[in-house]
Every structure is written in structure tokens, then in C-alpha cells.
């Protein structure tokens, strides 16, 4: 068999690299005693080579182990069945694969193929292995709860009118926050108060319906809200998958699909870090993604380059704190380079700001004094401060029509912290180093996604649940790195 395998065949590389890896983290999952088992190193080789050759199903791997010379050579003629392969993938690899991935990157580092000092980061939404039409929407739950609260309030008020003395001891009912217990208690009180009273047939029917359905419905909503967490939706067939807008929209109807947000960092088209997120918003993924990076290499990168999807004040603050050189664009970075933008004297970003006097000067030269601050919070809870400046007298100004449309004297808002960050980022991005990173980013990280999704045809995860999907992402990353090295 040895003679039949070509000298430079990728299977030899997989065999060689996995042989050099310390599999102690994997061995920890095996207890002594019991029946003999297939060696985890051999199973890992089979899985990595499967992902490298676009064989993702454990049944297909089982078949390949009986008929594909490369798989047979790699497994030394061992023939684990699909259950063994699937169990190894989803259970034994769960805490160990990230360390295995880290060791593969370290081998690439030793050979000078990658750098972990400067990284290019991007994300893609990969479809989950879940039904596209069995969804739970957070908004629908909120609306249903509000409807129940409103109807309960109406029933309560009706009871108050009809049986005022029975409800005199009661504290005024507040149905803003309702749950199963509260609703059951309230309905019982209403029943008690209305006993023997001439209640209309419609109300009787409503009460019967409420008694039978509302408590169980609210208990169900509470369970669903616990699964949702801070997400807006989930899939019933993979509750950890969130509905996201995908780029490949073949039906052209903007349909949301259950998916995971896969973030990677690359260097020379090799993946050096990966993380999976249940949130579609790239901005919120940067910090946890870099945390994974730190866990892998016990240090953070020296420089990071990413697209405008990551450019937020919170991320800029974080990168500054961690002393990471920041080549991350912000919204409008390209727009504000345009002549039209630069020459528009009415744009609040183009108004002259005097830091010493903390005053903005409007296009007519009128000083705009600071009138206060507006505080806001992002969806991740990050606090932002916008300083507000107002012109003293806009009435009768010849530029009034072109300047702004609102009533009263013009108010402009400036986020000084973000302006400071933007200034720094602008300098970085337009420097010689920045231009190099900007031109390299698309072919470095975006091409990696292209290789996996288009060339390798991996467009949907095979496994369900965040933890198992993370294992698949890790196997894909290792396979991609080895395929790249072999090429
Ligand atoms: S409208 Fe008000 S803010 Fe605008 S240019 Fe005239 S004085 Fe200045």
C-alpha cells in the first residue's frame, strides 16, 4: 500500500502532522480498563483527512475506510464504524480539538509559514443543520405576552366594576410583568370575586379560555425566553442556532436561515484562530474572538486588520487598552474620503471644533456652545457619550435652508472618544503599512472563506448545537491549513 501512495500526496502530510502532535489532551477523555479502543490519533487522522477531502459524514468515512486506499493507509487498515467515528468527533474532541488546532498552527509557525503577530479577521454565516421553517421569534413571544397582559387587565377592570367590594383589599393590579403563577393567581381571584354575580356569557367564555390556556402558554414562553437569552430567534430543531440573513440568498426573498456566525483570523491564508457565535453582528464578536486567540497563544496579536463591520467605539477602546495596532475601518471611512463629503460645509463632522474652548463653529462662523451630553448604550451594554452643541441664533440665517431641516436652533452631536479613535484609525489606514494591510485583507481572509465554502463545498454544518459545530469548525480549520500547506 505504501508504494501506491504518491510521495507528495496530502494524506502523507496529514499523517505526518498528526503524528507530531501531542494527543495527551485527547487521551484524558479515555478511562483505563474496559474494552480495547481505536487509538484517538488514528481517528483524528481519519476525521481531518475526511474534512480535507470533502467527506464530512461519518457513514461516508466508514465506507471510505473500506474502499479508499488513502483512508485505509491512514488508518493502518483499522475499520472503525460510523458510530465510533461520530462519537469520537462529538464527544472526545469537544475539549481537546482547540489545543490540537493550536499545535498545528505552532508547527506552521516553526516552518515560518504563518505569523501570529498580524492577523486578518472576518466572519461568515454558515447554515446550521436545522429546519428552516421551525422557528421561535422573540418578538412574537413579547407580543403574545402583551396581548395576554392586556386581556387580563380588561378582565380585572370588569371584575372591579362588578364586584368592587370583593376586590377592595387588593393592591391595584399591575400586569406589566406577567408569568404563569401570577396569571393563575389573578384568574383565581377574579373567579372568587365574580362568584354568584351576573357575569356576561362572553366574559365567562374568556375566563374559561384564560384558565385553560394562559398559565401553560406563559410557562412555555418562559422556557423559550430562557433558550433565547439575548437572541431574537432560534430554531426548534437546533435551539442554539439563530436565524440570520445570509449572503447566498438563492430565492432572492431575504429569507433568514438558522445559522452560526463563524469568525476566523488568518495569516497568509492559514487560519490561526476561529470562534463560533450565535450573534449575527460582527461588531460584538471581536472581543470574544480575541479572547480565544489569547487562550491559544497566551498573548494577543500586535496588529489586527478587519472590515468596517468591526469598527465600533467599544472595539476601538478594547484594542487601545490591549495595545493592539488597529487597522479596522469604520462606517463612512470610504465615503468621507470622497470630494462630495469633504466639501460639504454643513456636515457635522466637517464643522470646526475648538478643543480648548470646547466650542463648535457653524458654517456661518457662529460659535455653538455645549448644552449638555446625551448618554446611550449599545446592544452589548457599552456606554457612549455624545456632547451636544447648539447654535445661538439660526433664525434669518441665509444658509438656514441648506444647513439643516429641524425646528429651532441647530444642534450637533459629537462623540469625542469616537472622533479621537477615528482620527487614529484614519492615520493608520492611510499610512504605507495601512495600505498594505488593506490590499492584503481581501485575499488573505476572504479568500480563505472562499476556499472552504466554494472550493470545498462546505455550506452547512453537519452537527447540531454550538459545542459540536465548534468541533466541525476546528476540523475544517485544521483541514484547510493542511490542504494549504500541501498545496
Ligand atoms: S443655520 Fe444656524 S447653524 Fe446653520 S449656518 Fe446658519 S447660523 Fe450656523
Boltz pocket constraint, residues with backbone or C-beta under 6 A from the ligand:
constraints:
  - pocket:
      binder: B
      contacts: [[A, 362], [A, 363], [A, 364], [A, 365], [A, 366], [A, 391], [A, 393], [A, 394], [A, 395], [A, 397], [A, 398], [A, 399], [A, 400], [A, 403], [A, 404], [A, 410]]
      max_distance: 6.0
